[in-house]
Amino acid sequence: MSEPSDHKDVVREEFTKQADAYAANSILTDSEKVKRLVQATNAHPEAQVLEVATGPGHVAFEFAKVSDEVVGIDITEAPLEIARKKKQERDIENIHFQKGDGEDIPFPENTFDIVACRLALHHVEAPSNVVKEMSRVCRPEGTVAIDDIVVSEYSKRGKYQNKFERLRDPSHVRALPVSEILEIFTENNLEIIQIETGKLVQEVEEWLDNAETPPTRASEAREMVLKDAKRDLSGTHPYFKDNDLHFTQRTAVIAGKCMS
Ligand SMILES: C[S@@+](CC[C@H](N)C(=O)[O-])C[C@H]1O[C@@H](n2cnc3c(N)ncnc32)[C@H](O)[C@@H]1O
């Protein structure tokens, strides 16, 4: 059982504050991007699915279209409320949202055929605890899948990106390099069956506004991205388009088959 940590309070505070902007963010509702994780799991009509850290449920609703039953858990109430409202408005029966910690999943072992998690591993202090729990509640032969921001395999470059991401949103702990996620999967009896990389292009001012980053931290983060544009410090390739500064977050979908 994990103890509540101060960091989880930071997560709750940030995702309560960001809940409405997050739910409406077109980068995150983009159905092609949402589908990526669903497709990686080979979701089928009999599947029982758990989405860990569901937020406002973007991914869970996509699973509900192709699976039997979907449960979304999250530690923050505000996005869960948005998800429940959407469920009601859309009159969808096979989806359910409840409070729950990815580090201490409130279900017995071998409960689900598919256990998925998007854009949340980097908000957790011990990501291996989350994958361990995902693997525990997944049935043998089932699928555990992650879709997350990933950073450079070169630690100094990864650290640079994580630093400006954290300045923008203190609930960001550390996006991992792909190799570390693969290692965590293998340590938790998950045979890697798919790796797919992608990207999210962020316009810096919108990215900062969505997180309501206070001005001092926003200016430090902006400075770091600008410096990165000149010196290629993280691999996020910042660039200007129509006078607006952008950078590119790398992402990866990693799916594993539960071996026990
Ligand atoms: C960036 S949002 C991702 C939401 C959703 N998965 C999506 O892809 O749109 C991160 C979510 O992770 C949740 N979260 C962070 N740590 C968590 C934990 N230990 N257990 C459950 N949820 C957590 C936050 O409350 C927040 O809703």
The ligand as a Tripos MOL2 file, in Angstrom:
@<TRIPOS>MOLECULE
LIG
   27    29     1     0     0
SMALL
NO_CHARGES

@<TRIPOS>ATOM
      1 C1         -2.0900   14.7020  -18.0460 C.3       1 LIG1
      2 S1         -3.5080   13.9990  -17.2600 S.3       1 LIG1
      3 C2         -3.8920   12.5980  -18.2980 C.3       1 LIG1
      4 C3         -5.3600   12.2990  -18.3470 C.3       1 LIG1
      5 C4         -5.7740   11.2140  -19.3470 C.3       1 LIG1
      6 N1         -5.0730    9.9730  -19.1070 N.3       1 LIG1
      7 C5         -5.5600   11.6470  -20.7880 C.2       1 LIG1
      8 O1         -4.7420   11.0390  -21.4780 O.co2     1 LIG1
      9 O2         -6.1870   12.6160  -21.2290 O.co2     1 LIG1
     10 C6         -2.7510   13.2330  -15.8750 C.3       1 LIG1
     11 C7         -3.7500   12.6310  -14.8990 C.3       1 LIG1
     12 O3         -3.0400   11.7550  -14.0330 O.3       1 LIG1
     13 C8         -3.6630   11.7730  -12.7730 C.3       1 LIG1
     14 N2         -2.7450   11.1380  -11.8140 N.ar      1 LIG1
     15 C9         -1.5040   11.5320  -11.4620 C.ar      1 LIG1
     16 N3         -0.9710   10.6830  -10.5640 N.ar      1 LIG1
     17 C10        -1.8990    9.6970  -10.3760 C.ar      1 LIG1
     18 C11        -1.9250    8.5180   -9.5880 C.ar      1 LIG1
     19 N4         -0.9080    8.1800   -8.7730 N.pl3     1 LIG1
     20 N5         -3.0090    7.7320   -9.6550 N.ar      1 LIG1
     21 C12        -4.0730    8.0530  -10.4430 C.ar      1 LIG1
     22 N6         -4.1100    9.1780  -11.1930 N.ar      1 LIG1
     23 C13        -3.0340    9.9890  -11.1710 C.ar      1 LIG1
     24 C14        -3.9590   13.2470  -12.5770 C.3       1 LIG1
     25 O4         -4.9110   13.4660  -11.5640 O.3       1 LIG1
     26 C15        -4.4370   13.6540  -13.9720 C.3       1 LIG1
     27 O5         -5.8340   13.5420  -14.0940 O.3       1 LIG1
@<TRIPOS>BOND
     1     1     2 1
     2     2     3 1
     3     2    10 1
     4     3     4 1
     5     4     5 1
     6     5     6 1
     7     5     7 1
     8     7     8 2
     9     7     9 1
    10    10    11 1
    11    11    12 1
    12    11    26 1
    13    12    13 1
    14    13    14 1
    15    13    24 1
    16    14    15 ar
    17    14    23 ar
    18    15    16 ar
    19    16    17 ar
    20    17    18 ar
    21    17    23 ar
    22    18    19 1
    23    18    20 ar
    24    20    21 ar
    25    21    22 ar
    26    22    23 ar
    27    24    25 1
    28    24    26 1
    29    26    27 1
@<TRIPOS>SUBSTRUCTURE
     1 LIG1         1 GROUP 0 **** ****
